[in-house]
């Protein structure tokens, strides 16, 4: 399960709750010993693997991996939120145009 080298600290990690505070800082692993490869962390972040997967246990013992996983999850949530905001704006624009057209129709 070694990754064969150092990985940079995830810069997008934000502490959102007590779990992030605990697992994100409690177990530093500067040499990244025993860390799963990035592809496996991506699968774990998407919850594509069964809970019996041993790499999940590693997350509770390695803050850098936990931070990486949470960064992936937080980025996905941010993209989803931005997409939702864009859709809402699009619907508001459509409603505004329809209301303007209806108002113009009543005036004329």
N, CA, C and O atoms as a DFTB+ gen file, in Angstrom:
432 C
 N C O
     1  1       0.801      -1.194       0.000
     2  2       0.000       0.000       0.000
     3  2       0.844       1.259       0.000
     4  3       0.315       2.344       0.239
     5  1       2.120       1.154      -0.256
     6  2       2.935       2.357      -0.296
     7  2       2.701       3.087      -1.605
     8  3       2.318       2.493      -2.613
     9  1       2.942       4.391      -1.566
    10  2       2.718       5.194      -2.754
    11  2       4.002       5.517      -3.490
    12  3       3.967       6.126      -4.560
    13  1       5.142       5.116      -2.930
    14  2       6.404       5.291      -3.625
    15  2       6.937       6.711      -3.591
    16  3       7.842       7.020      -4.367
    17  1       6.444       7.574      -2.759
    18  2       6.974       8.925      -2.694
    19  2       6.088       9.863      -1.904
    20  3       5.010       9.497      -1.436
    21  1       6.571      11.071      -1.774
    22  2       5.837      12.090      -1.040
    23  2       4.713      12.656      -1.892
    24  3       4.841      12.781      -3.110
    25  1       3.614      12.995      -1.237
    26  2       2.522      13.697      -1.891
    27  2       2.365      15.041      -1.190
    28  3       2.575      15.132       0.020
    29  1       2.003      16.072      -1.923
    30  2       1.846      17.368      -1.272
    31  2       0.643      17.368      -0.337
    32  3      -0.314      16.617      -0.526
    33  1       0.713      18.225       0.671
    34  2      -0.429      18.372       1.570
    35  2      -1.614      18.914       0.787
    36  3      -1.448      19.799      -0.052
    37  1      -2.796      18.399       1.047
    38  2      -3.968      18.907       0.343
    39  2      -4.270      20.334       0.795
    40  3      -4.568      20.575       1.965
    41  1      -4.193      21.256      -0.127
    42  2      -4.370      22.664       0.237
    43  2      -5.830      23.048       0.385
    44  3      -6.132      24.075       0.991
    45  1      -6.738      22.256      -0.149
    46  2      -8.140      22.617      -0.093
    47  2      -8.881      22.087       1.117
    48  3     -10.091      22.285       1.231
    49  1      -8.188      21.422       2.019
    50  2      -8.847      20.832       3.183
    51  2      -9.320      21.921       4.139
    52  3      -8.566      22.821       4.508
    53  1     -10.587      21.815       4.528
    54  2     -11.172      22.729       5.503
    55  2     -11.767      21.901       6.635
    56  3     -12.449      20.904       6.394
    57  1     -11.508      22.316       7.863
    58  2     -12.100      21.643       9.016
    59  2     -13.555      22.079       9.089
    60  3     -13.848      23.260       9.274
    61  1     -14.468      21.119       8.943
    62  2     -15.897      21.420       8.959
    63  2     -16.593      20.919      10.211
    64  3     -17.678      21.390      10.549
    65  1     -15.976      19.965      10.904
    66  2     -16.611      19.407      12.096
    67  2     -15.537      18.789      12.995
    68  3     -14.346      18.841      12.687
    69  1     -15.974      18.215      14.090
    70  2     -15.036      17.640      15.056
    71  2     -14.254      16.455      14.482
    72  3     -13.087      16.247      14.814
    73  1     -14.911      15.691      13.625
    74  2     -14.216      14.554      12.998
    75  2     -13.047      15.047      12.154
    76  3     -11.959      14.472      12.200
    77  1     -13.270      16.117      11.377
    78  2     -12.188      16.676      10.569
    79  2     -11.053      17.170      11.457
    80  3      -9.878      16.988      11.139
    81  1     -11.409      17.785      12.551
    82  2     -10.391      18.290      13.474
    83  2      -9.576      17.143      14.064
    84  3      -8.349      17.210      14.125
    85  1     -10.262      16.100      14.494
    86  2      -9.588      14.962      15.108
    87  2      -8.746      14.183      14.097
    88  3      -7.532      14.059      14.260
    89  1      -9.395      13.658      13.052
    90  2      -8.672      12.817      12.095
    91  2      -7.731      13.613      11.202
    92  3      -6.747      13.072      10.699
    93  1      -8.021      14.869      11.006
    94  2      -7.182      15.692      10.140
    95  2      -5.891      16.147      10.769
    96  3      -4.991      16.614      10.071
    97  1      -5.783      16.018      12.087
    98  2      -4.580      16.529      12.742
    99  2      -3.948      15.558      13.748
   100  3      -2.802      15.764      14.146
   101  1      -4.646      14.533      14.160
   102  2      -4.192      13.688      15.264
   103  2      -3.041      12.744      14.908
   104  3      -2.247      12.390      15.780
   105  1      -2.939      12.338      13.662
   106  2      -1.947      11.322      13.292
   107  2      -1.095      11.771      12.106
   108  3      -1.313      11.316      10.983
   109  1      -0.135      12.653      12.342
   110  2       0.732      13.062      11.231
   111  2       1.548      11.872      10.736
   112  3       1.967      11.016      11.516
   113  1       1.757      11.839       9.466
   114  2       2.528      10.758       8.846
   115  2       3.417      11.419       7.794
   116  3       3.160      11.285       6.597
   117  1       4.467      12.134       8.231
   118  2       5.263      12.929       7.288
   119  2       5.917      12.123       6.171
   120  3       6.151      12.653       5.085
   121  1       6.212      10.857       6.422
   122  2       6.844      10.043       5.379
   123  2       5.811       9.324       4.522
   124  3       6.157       8.636       3.561
   125  1       4.535       9.490       4.879
   126  2       3.418       8.863       4.153
   127  2       3.610       7.355       4.051
   128  3       3.381       6.748       3.005
   129  1       4.035       6.772       5.162
   130  2       4.276       5.339       5.221
   131  2       2.965       4.562       5.199
   132  3       2.062       4.830       5.992
   133  1       2.869       3.598       4.286
   134  2       1.698       2.741       4.194
   135  2       0.487       3.383       3.539
   136  3      -0.610       2.827       3.596
   137  1       0.663       4.534       2.924
   138  2      -0.472       5.250       2.322
   139  2      -0.931       4.576       1.024
   140  3      -0.107       4.117       0.232
   141  1      -2.238       4.521       0.816
   142  2      -2.761       3.962      -0.435
   143  2      -2.495       4.919      -1.592
   144  3      -2.277       6.111      -1.371
   145  1      -2.510       4.417      -2.809
   146  2      -2.295       5.284      -3.972
   147  2      -3.465       6.267      -4.132
   148  3      -4.558       6.019      -3.623
   149  1      -3.234       7.372      -4.834
   150  2      -4.283       8.387      -5.019
   151  2      -5.566       7.835      -5.641
   152  3      -6.659       8.294      -5.310
   153  1      -5.442       6.859      -6.533
   154  2      -6.631       6.289      -7.178
   155  2      -7.540       5.606      -6.146
   156  3      -8.766       5.703      -6.214
   157  1      -6.908       4.918      -5.195
   158  2      -7.686       4.243      -4.156
   159  2      -8.346       5.264      -3.227
   160  3      -9.491       5.082      -2.816
   161  1      -7.621       6.337      -2.899
   162  2      -8.223       7.391      -2.081
   163  2      -9.425       8.010      -2.782
   164  3     -10.420       8.346      -2.140
   165  1      -9.334       8.159      -4.096
   166  2     -10.452       8.693      -4.870
   167  2     -11.668       7.771      -4.763
   168  3     -12.795       8.239      -4.600
   169  1     -11.437       6.476      -4.854
   170  2     -12.539       5.515      -4.721
   171  2     -13.133       5.549      -3.313
   172  3     -14.347       5.446      -3.141
   173  1     -12.273       5.693      -2.318
   174  2     -12.759       5.776      -0.942
   175  2     -13.585       7.044      -0.746
   176  3     -14.626       7.015      -0.089
   177  1     -13.126       8.148      -1.311
   178  2     -13.841       9.413      -1.170
   179  2     -15.223       9.347      -1.813
   180  3     -16.171       9.963      -1.327
   181  1     -15.330       8.605      -2.897
   182  2     -16.622       8.450      -3.581
   183  2     -17.474       7.337      -2.978
   184  3     -18.600       7.097      -3.414
   185  1     -16.929       6.671      -1.985
   186  2     -17.608       5.553      -1.306
   187  2     -17.972       4.439      -2.282
   188  3     -19.064       3.874      -2.233
   189  1     -17.039       4.146      -3.157
   190  2     -17.251       3.098      -4.161
   191  2     -16.853       1.713      -3.649
   192  3     -17.194       0.702      -4.263
   193  1     -16.142       1.666      -2.543
   194  2     -15.645       0.398      -2.032
   195  2     -16.407       0.011      -0.766
   196  3     -16.897       0.882      -0.047
   197  1     -16.510      -1.288      -0.490
   198  2     -17.220      -1.718       0.726
   199  2     -16.468      -1.262       1.973
   200  3     -15.258      -1.042       1.941
   201  1     -17.195      -1.127       3.047
   202  2     -16.630      -0.646       4.303
   203  2     -15.551      -1.594       4.840
   204  3     -14.726      -1.192       5.661
   205  1     -15.555      -2.841       4.383
   206  2     -14.544      -3.807       4.824
   207  2     -13.168      -3.503       4.230
   208  3     -12.178      -4.088       4.668
   209  1     -13.079      -2.621       3.264
   210  2     -11.801      -2.267       2.634
   211  2     -10.823      -1.791       3.708
   212  3     -11.148      -0.911       4.504
   213  1      -9.625      -2.378       3.725
   214  2      -8.629      -2.059       4.750
   215  2      -8.137      -0.619       4.673
   216  3      -7.681      -0.072       5.677
   217  1      -8.221      -0.011       3.525
   218  2      -7.743       1.370       3.383
   219  2      -8.567       2.333       4.231
   220  3      -8.064       3.383       4.629
   221  1      -9.819       1.995       4.513
   222  2     -10.617       2.845       5.403
   223  2      -9.977       2.912       6.793
   224  3      -9.978       3.969       7.425
   225  1      -9.435       1.795       7.267
   226  2      -8.759       1.785       8.570
   227  2      -7.541       2.708       8.557
   228  3      -7.237       3.366       9.551
   229  1      -6.864       2.744       7.437
   230  2      -5.684       3.600       7.322
   231  2      -6.055       5.073       7.533
   232  3      -5.263       5.836       8.087
   233  1      -7.239       5.469       7.098
   234  2      -7.655       6.873       7.229
   235  2      -7.710       7.320       8.683
   236  3      -7.468       8.488       8.987
   237  1      -8.026       6.396       9.575
   238  2      -8.096       6.763      10.992
   239  2      -6.719       6.850      11.633
   240  3      -6.592       7.280      12.779
   241  1      -5.681       6.442      10.893
   242  2      -4.330       6.435      11.446
   243  2      -3.365       7.322      10.668
   244  3      -2.169       7.339      10.958
   245  1      -3.874       8.060       9.683
   246  2      -3.007       8.883       8.841
   247  2      -3.738      10.179       8.483
   248  3      -4.615      10.191       7.619
   249  1      -3.369      11.251       9.149
   250  2      -4.030      12.534       8.902
   251  2      -3.855      13.040       7.471
   252  3      -4.816      13.568       6.911
   253  1      -2.684      12.908       6.849
   254  2      -2.562      13.381       5.474
   255  2      -3.525      12.673       4.506
   256  3      -4.089      13.315       3.620
   257  1      -3.711      11.377       4.669
   258  2      -4.653      10.656       3.803
   259  2      -6.086      11.087       4.092
   260  3      -6.888      11.259       3.174
   261  1      -6.403      11.262       5.379
   262  2      -7.745      11.724       5.737
   263  2      -7.991      13.098       5.129
   264  3      -9.066      13.349       4.586
   265  1      -7.012      13.984       5.213
   266  2      -7.160      15.322       4.641
   267  2      -7.341      15.257       3.128
   268  3      -8.155      15.987       2.562
   269  1      -6.580      14.382       2.481
   270  2      -6.711      14.223       1.030
   271  2      -8.122      13.757       0.660
   272  3      -8.751      14.300      -0.248
   273  1      -8.598      12.754       1.371
   274  2      -9.930      12.220       1.120
   275  2     -10.998      13.301       1.317
   276  3     -11.890      13.459       0.483
   277  1     -10.902      14.039       2.423
   278  2     -11.886      15.087       2.700
   279  2     -11.797      16.232       1.687
   280  3     -12.811      16.845       1.354
   281  1     -10.606      16.518       1.203
   282  2     -10.450      17.553       0.177
   283  2     -11.198      17.151      -1.082
   284  3     -11.858      17.980      -1.708
   285  1     -11.098      15.887      -1.453
   286  2     -11.823      15.379      -2.629
   287  2     -13.324      15.513      -2.401
   288  3     -14.047      15.977      -3.282
   289  1     -13.794      15.111      -1.229
   290  2     -15.228      15.186      -0.923
   291  2     -15.709      16.635      -0.857
   292  3     -16.799      16.943      -1.340
   293  1     -14.918      17.520      -0.271
   294  2     -15.309      18.920      -0.159
   295  2     -15.343      19.593      -1.530
   296  3     -16.212      20.425      -1.787
   297  1     -14.410      19.242      -2.407
   298  2     -14.404      19.817      -3.756
   299  2     -15.638      19.368      -4.536
   300  3     -16.234      20.156      -5.271
   301  1     -16.014      18.108      -4.375
   302  2     -17.214      17.608      -5.046
   303  2     -18.452      18.338      -4.544
   304  3     -19.317      18.711      -5.336
   305  1     -18.541      18.542      -3.242
   306  2     -19.692      19.250      -2.665
   307  2     -19.735      20.697      -3.156
   308  3     -20.813      21.231      -3.416
   309  1     -18.578      21.326      -3.283
   310  2     -18.528      22.712      -3.766
   311  2     -18.979      22.791      -5.223
   312  3     -19.699      23.715      -5.602
   313  1     -18.556      21.823      -6.040
   314  2     -18.984      21.807      -7.448
   315  2     -20.489      21.601      -7.548
   316  3     -21.157      22.234      -8.366
   317  1     -21.016      20.715      -6.716
   318  2     -22.452      20.446      -6.727
   319  2     -23.235      21.693      -6.324
   320  3     -24.262      22.008      -6.926
   321  1     -22.751      22.396      -5.311
   322  2     -23.407      23.611      -4.841
   323  2     -23.368      24.698      -5.915
   324  3     -24.360      25.395      -6.128
   325  1     -22.234      24.843      -6.588
   326  2     -22.112      25.844      -7.651
   327  2     -23.043      25.508      -8.808
   328  3     -23.654      26.401      -9.395
   329  1     -23.153      24.240      -9.135
   330  2     -24.042      23.811     -10.209
   331  2     -25.493      24.115      -9.858
   332  3     -26.263      24.565     -10.707
   333  1     -25.859      23.869      -8.614
   334  2     -27.225      24.149      -8.154
   335  2     -27.524      25.643      -8.231
   336  3     -28.616      26.038      -8.637
   337  1     -26.560      26.470      -7.846
   338  2     -26.740      27.918      -7.918
   339  2     -26.924      28.382      -9.365
   340  3     -27.755      29.245      -9.646
   341  1     -26.145      27.804     -10.276
   342  2     -26.284      28.173     -11.703
   343  2     -27.657      27.797     -12.231
   344  3     -28.266      28.563     -12.977
   345  1     -28.155      26.616     -11.849
   346  2     -29.490      26.202     -12.292
   347  2     -30.572      27.116     -11.734
   348  3     -31.514      27.468     -12.444
   349  1     -30.444      27.496     -10.484
   350  2     -31.428      28.403      -9.880
   351  2     -31.430      29.750     -10.602
   352  3     -32.487      30.313     -10.889
   353  1     -30.237      30.253     -10.889
   354  2     -30.140      31.525     -11.611
   355  2     -30.770      31.418     -12.992
   356  3     -31.456      32.338     -13.437
   357  1     -30.543      30.314     -13.663
   358  2     -31.127      30.119     -14.993
   359  2     -32.650      30.111     -14.896
   360  3     -33.325      30.733     -15.716
   361  1     -33.192      29.417     -13.906
   362  2     -34.652      29.392     -13.748
   363  2     -35.197      30.773     -13.404
   364  3     -36.251      31.162     -13.907
   365  1     -34.510      31.502     -12.572
   366  2     -34.943      32.861     -12.241
   367  2     -34.938      33.754     -13.474
   368  3     -35.833      34.582     -13.643
   369  1     -33.944      33.593     -14.331
   370  2     -33.887      34.368     -15.566
   371  2     -35.063      34.019     -16.476
   372  3     -35.674      34.908     -17.068
   373  1     -35.375      32.754     -16.587
   374  2     -36.506      32.324     -17.414
   375  2     -37.808      32.891     -16.861
   376  3     -38.643      33.382     -17.621
   377  1     -37.983      32.829     -15.564
   378  2     -39.203      33.362     -14.948
   379  2     -39.289      34.869     -15.158
   380  3     -40.363      35.390     -15.458
   381  1     -38.175      35.570     -15.005
   382  2     -38.169      37.019     -15.206
   383  2     -38.554      37.373     -16.644
   384  3     -39.328      38.305     -16.865
   385  1     -38.028      36.647     -17.606
   386  2     -38.370      36.904     -19.014
   387  2     -39.849      36.624     -19.254
   388  3     -40.524      37.406     -19.923
   389  1     -40.357      35.527     -18.720
   390  2     -41.780      35.215     -18.899
   391  2     -42.671      36.269     -18.257
   392  3     -43.680      36.664     -18.840
   393  1     -42.309      36.731     -17.060
   394  2     -43.094      37.778     -16.404
   395  2     -43.052      39.078     -17.204
   396  3     -44.062      39.773     -17.314
   397  1     -41.902      39.402     -17.753
   398  2     -41.786      40.610     -18.578
   399  2     -42.644      40.482     -19.829
   400  3     -43.302      41.440     -20.234
   401  1     -42.638      39.310     -20.439
   402  2     -43.455      39.096     -21.645
   403  2     -44.943      39.186     -21.297
   404  3     -45.717      39.783     -22.046
   405  1     -45.344      38.602     -20.173
   406  2     -46.748      38.671     -19.773
   407  2     -47.141      40.108     -19.462
   408  3     -48.236      40.541     -19.820
   409  1     -46.265      40.846     -18.803
   410  2     -46.541      42.265     -18.515
   411  2     -46.674      43.074     -19.779
   412  3     -47.566      43.914     -19.891
   413  1     -45.802      42.835     -20.728
   414  2     -45.870      43.551     -22.006
   415  2     -47.163      43.185     -22.748
   416  3     -47.778      44.044     -23.379
   417  1     -47.565      41.942     -22.674
   418  2     -48.775      41.523     -23.361
   419  2     -49.998      42.224     -22.761
   420  3     -50.885      42.656     -23.496
   421  1     -50.048      42.339     -21.420
   422  2     -51.168      43.009     -20.767
   423  2     -51.192      44.507     -21.091
   424  3     -52.260      45.095     -21.262
   425  1     -50.012      45.111     -21.174
   426  2     -49.945      46.548     -21.475
   427  2     -50.408      46.823     -22.894
   428  3     -51.135      47.789     -23.125
   429  1     -50.016      46.021     -23.822
   430  2     -50.385      46.259     -25.217
   431  2     -51.637      45.486     -25.534
   432  3     -52.128      45.542     -26.661
